[in-house]
Structure formats: C-alpha cells, structure tokens
Amino acid sequence: AQKVTQAQTEISVVEKEDVTLDCVYETRDTTYYLFWYKQPPSGELVFLIRRNSFDEQNEISGRYSWNFQKSTSSFNFTITASQVVDSAVYFCALRNAGGTSYGKLTFGQGTILTVHP
Amino acid sequence: EAQVTQNPRYLITVTGKKLTVTCSQNMNHEYMSWYRQDPGLGLRQIYYSMNVEVTDKGDVPEGYKVSRKEKRNFPLILESPSPNQTSLYFCASSRGTDNSPLHFGNGTRLTVT
C-alpha cells in the first residue's frame, strides 16, 4: 500500500517569511513519482512540480524550491519570501510505477497555507 | 485549448436518485481518474482507468461506478446516492502512468439530501 502524509494541517505566516511544507511518503516500489499541486481559493488544482524516484536533485524555481530525500522518504516544499498570492491548499502526491498499486495516484491530506499581509 | 471538462459544476439531489457526472478530455490522454475532496481528508481516488475498457478501484470506490468506452470520456455514476457522498469531485487525466502530471477539471460540488 502507498501512503502520503502531510502532517501540517494549517500554516499561517506573515508576508516575506519563508515557509516549508512537509511531505512524507510510504511505498514498497523502488520506482515512483512524486508531485506537488496547488489549490488556490478559486478551487482549481494546479500542477507545480514532479520528481522521479531515481532523481534526487533538488529543484529551485523562483521563490519555490523542493527538497527530495529518499533516505527519509520526504519531498518537502519551501516558499521563500512568501506572498499573499501563495495562500492556497498544497497537496503532495505519489504514483507508483509498478506493483499492486500500479496506476494509483495517492494524495496527502493537504496543507492550508495562509499568508497574511 | 487542452482541457478536462466535467459537468455539472453544481448538483443538488436527493437520496437514491441516480446521477451521472460527466468528464471529457481533449488531450488524447491514456489515464483518467476521479477524486473526491473532503475537509481534512485531502483528495481520495475513487476509480481510475489506464486505457479504454480498463478501470480499477481507487481507495474509496464504494457507491460509485465508472465506465471507459471511449478514450476521451470517463463518467462517474452514483446509482443510489447517499448523504455521505456529498463532496467536491474532481476528474483528472494524464498522458500515462509515468511522471506525467494530472490535468484536473474544475470540480463538481455535489450535495445529497
């Protein structure tokens, strides 16, 4: 079975603070894919980033960065100098490349991020 | 424009009255799936399909049916809706079962009274 845990239900910060959203996953497969999605107050789900299990390179995109650590089964997301527009629900997700869960895409519970001006 | 279209956006119905939520994608994607979103529970997968005529149960399939007769369409059927199926539903598609990201529809807010 596969599982994704986002232990932080809600985070509240003030603009310009840095914030890290945690994501821990469980899977028996050796090959898998990880994703982050954003759901702004308007409700649509927007893809942010993907990472293959065999690629542990961290990634930076503007104010966003992602830290993938296979040793701790974590794929954390950091927003630097947060802005009000970053307020949203953020979801981490896992898709296995094979095994009994082949095809399933499991999401975490989501973290509600509120950035105050 | 590449998109996933689901209808209706809002639906209020009564217990036991069969309903169908439609989902269509125009990207020739192999993979399609349905999710329900409930507060504190995130997005939970109901059913998914890796190709035409191939469907599999997700984590919460009870009370739902799906079909994949054509590549572009993946309707969600509630044969006898109950109040615990009141939720926000999302249809999504992706090119395949690899690292291709999901493209989501705009959601269907279902209320069962």
Interface residues (C-beta under 8 A of the other chain):
Chain A: Q6 T9 Y33 F35 Y37 G43 E44 L45 F47 R50 R51 N52 F91 A93 R95 A97 Y102 G103 K104 L105 T106 F107 G108 Q109 G110
Chain B: Y31 S33 Y35 G40 L41 G42 L43 R44 Q45 Y48 M50 D56 G58 D59 L88 F90 A92 T97 D98 N99 P101 L102 H103 F104 N106 G107
